[in-house]
């Protein structure tokens, strides 16, 4: 009976210990980074009443007979389940998600904890509320963190400054719209007329007053009375016919068929009629040159009449044409009888001496006249004079203009289909033209050559700007102008300018593209240099060399040229002015990043974690800290997300991993175990009392 008493006592003791563990768990339900524990019971020593017996031929075997002596506490296990993560908004609060412990140090030794409530002390060190120092690795002056560096106190350089850095590279990420097309200056004159030729179709020509002859299929009637013989001829205009002298020579039957197309055809029909009806063999009607009283040589239809006198009448349903032959009507004595002059729209091959204005007035140009050209090519003034000679033509004038005004690649000077002098400059605003064509004292010529602007030049230019820095951190505004080439496809020119400093070399160059819009080759610099070079002045290091990075050839990661709107951007440069530390942030690997007033982000240090082969073997030290024990294994330091499978969350804290529902359940179990064990003791006491009473 005494044995049951001691067995009951062991049960009471074990359950009391279990309650102690539960109580501690519940008490720390709100302790940051707390890890709960559990109790594990095992049976105590069992007393042997008799041992086991081996079976024999005549007897069966017997099992051993033992009586247990109670229960004992086998272990109190630490439970390292992940606790909940709660946001705090404090940037130095850290929570570990995954394995590992923060490494802490004080004069007494090294400790490990999951509680990440850290603060900065006056020396810039990250410390716990009790003043233990957080361990990690400090970065060098360039922000590099050596993976195998020794652990040390994390000290943030609160007064640190980042020295200025001179810009060495400017990167561009933009698109240049390939659909855009530069425009050239276009100037034109009034219509210029010139003497018609015999091969010109009659319809569409002009009379000497500048009236256009539009015939359709109008009839011409021509009557002649010689030697009392009266005959009449009807001629019909045949548009698109073929009756030039060359055609007539090949097909004489064309003469006398009553149809005409050209001036030569009309003259041939008239001559055939006159000779057939009362004319003389010596009579000729031709399209021939004559000298007018003004001194102008022009072309007319001329009847060389050998008869003493003829009565003729020329009539047409076209009033303009009839008026041009008015000199033929009535009594015509033996003489040369001329029509008015015929004019056509001027062409490049027409001689300058044969030209008229749109009203038919002769321009009065003769050999020996001086034609003056003046104006500007962009910003360059131009003045030149040309002595006119025979046989200078409108094409000659166009050549003078192209030469004097440097119209070369995309420009032109020519006579258009309407008889106007058209001048097209090279594309782009840099080639805006101002052209004046005059001949001293020639009012008619100067008036018709007063050039009108029908299109103003415009270049395709896009500009972007970025601030770059010299070695002292002084800013310089760099502007880049991209200008589309006027002639060569997929080629743009660039020009760099600065608001301060002096450009030494490489201030302009080219950017070429492939047919798919990708960069064809690295951006090139004029003069064969490899970088943009300038002197910043004001005591800064000189010269400065800057590489303009337009992207990877064959790729679309920098400057592109496609059929999309232009987005010209200088996206990045690597220089900066001096800066002071403004704030810090901590990433998932525990790297502490400093943000400086100049926009620079630089690694300052990295929080290191420790892991153990058997974290349950760690020894509790108090203050939510642990110490290495002989059964925990040695600490292995590393960085989160790399050598240790965890991440660090800044602005969060890991909560206690205590589950109250589970703890209350375990409390009930411990309570009932304690009650049941106490009943054994009271029952054993009653039985001993009854035994004592037997003596009485």
Secondary structure by P-SEA (a helix, b strand, c coil): caaaaaaaaaaaaaaaaaaaaaaaaaaaccccbbbbbbbbbbbcbbbbcccbbbbcccbbbbcbbbbbcbbbbccccccccccbbbbcccccbbbbccbbbbbbbcccbbbbbcccccccccccccccccbbbbbbbbbcccccccccccccccccccccccccccccbbbbbbbccccbbbbcbbbbbcbbbcccccccccccccccccbbbbbcbbbbbbbbbcccbbbbbbbbbbccccccaaaaaaccccccccccccaaaaaaaaaaaaaaccccccccccbbbbbccccbbbbcccccccccbbbbbbbbccaaaaaaacccccccccccccccccccccccccccccccccccccccccccbbbbbbbbcccbbbbbbbbbcccccaaaaaaaaaaaacccccccccccccccbbbbcccccccbbbbbbbccccaaaaaaacccccbbbbcbbbbbbbbbbccccbbbbbbbbbbcccccccbbbbbbbbcccccccccccbbbbcccccccccccccccccbbbbbbcccccccbbbbbccccccccccccccccccccccccccccccccccccccccccbbbbbccccbbbbcbbbbbbbbccccccccccccbbbbccccccbbbbbccccccccccccccccccccaaaaaaaaaaaaaaaaaaaaaaaaaaaaaaaaaaccc
